[in-house]
Amino acid sequence: MGLGLMEGHTSTSNNRINDRGKPHRRKPVLSEADLSSALNCPACGKVFAGTKRRYHLERHLITHTGERPFPCPHCPYRANVRENLARHVRHRHPDTVVTPEETGTLDA
């Protein structure tokens, strides 16, 4: 076979499926420059690099506080990030008209 695989086995390194049945995304390899300017979460150590690292770290920190500052205008649900509220409204209240101001996004 030439790939070092046992007969009947296939390589799944490039086509892994996650537990939701979607293709597994590989994490990008970070350059030395990205790593030198990276920010770490003080609670869990997760690394944030790239041009939006501060935004992503601040958004991530809410996962540790349990804060849910974005209320649904149609039910008691509250989200920890605007994007989750917009998704909730699209899926749970599909027949309602929601303004971007209500979800804080432009994709509602």
Contacts in CASP RR format, 6 or more apart in sequence:
PFRMAT RR
TARGET T0000
AUTHOR 0000-0000-0000
METHOD contacts of the structure
MODEL  1
MGLGLMEGHTSTSNNRINDRGKPHRRKPVLSEADLSSALNCPACGKVFAG
TKRRYHLERHLITHTGERPFPCPHCPYRANVRENLARHVRHRHPDTVVTP
EETGTLDA
1 7 0 8 1.000
3 11 0 8 1.000
5 11 0 8 1.000
15 23 0 8 1.000
16 23 0 8 1.000
16 24 0 8 1.000
17 23 0 8 1.000
17 24 0 8 1.000
18 24 0 8 1.000
30 38 0 8 1.000
30 47 0 8 1.000
30 49 0 8 1.000
34 49 0 8 1.000
34 50 0 8 1.000
35 47 0 8 1.000
35 49 0 8 1.000
37 49 0 8 1.000
37 50 0 8 1.000
37 53 0 8 1.000
38 47 0 8 1.000
38 48 0 8 1.000
38 49 0 8 1.000
38 50 0 8 1.000
38 53 0 8 1.000
39 47 0 8 1.000
39 48 0 8 1.000
39 49 0 8 1.000
39 53 0 8 1.000
39 54 0 8 1.000
39 57 0 8 1.000
40 46 0 8 1.000
40 47 0 8 1.000
40 48 0 8 1.000
41 47 0 8 1.000
41 48 0 8 1.000
41 57 0 8 1.000
41 60 0 8 1.000
41 61 0 8 1.000
41 64 0 8 1.000
43 61 0 8 1.000
43 64 0 8 1.000
44 64 0 8 1.000
46 60 0 8 1.000
48 54 0 8 1.000
48 56 0 8 1.000
48 57 0 8 1.000
48 60 0 8 1.000
59 81 0 8 1.000
62 69 0 8 1.000
62 80 0 8 1.000
62 81 0 8 1.000
63 80 0 8 1.000
66 80 0 8 1.000
67 80 0 8 1.000
68 78 0 8 1.000
68 79 0 8 1.000
68 80 0 8 1.000
69 78 0 8 1.000
69 80 0 8 1.000
70 78 0 8 1.000
70 79 0 8 1.000
70 80 0 8 1.000
70 81 0 8 1.000
70 82 0 8 1.000
70 84 0 8 1.000
70 85 0 8 1.000
70 103 0 8 1.000
70 104 0 8 1.000
71 77 0 8 1.000
71 78 0 8 1.000
71 85 0 8 1.000
72 78 0 8 1.000
72 79 0 8 1.000
72 85 0 8 1.000
72 88 0 8 1.000
72 89 0 8 1.000
72 92 0 8 1.000
72 93 0 8 1.000
73 89 0 8 1.000
73 98 0 8 1.000
73 102 0 8 1.000
74 89 0 8 1.000
74 92 0 8 1.000
74 93 0 8 1.000
74 96 0 8 1.000
75 92 0 8 1.000
75 93 0 8 1.000
77 85 0 8 1.000
77 88 0 8 1.000
77 92 0 8 1.000
79 85 0 8 1.000
79 88 0 8 1.000
82 103 0 8 1.000
82 104 0 8 1.000
82 105 0 8 1.000
83 105 0 8 1.000
85 103 0 8 1.000
85 104 0 8 1.000
85 105 0 8 1.000
86 103 0 8 1.000
86 104 0 8 1.000
86 105 0 8 1.000
86 107 0 8 1.000
86 108 0 8 1.000
89 96 0 8 1.000
89 98 0 8 1.000
89 102 0 8 1.000
89 103 0 8 1.000
89 108 0 8 1.000
90 108 0 8 1.000
98 108 0 8 1.000
99 108 0 8 1.000
100 106 0 8 1.000
100 107 0 8 1.000
100 108 0 8 1.000
102 108 0 8 1.000
END
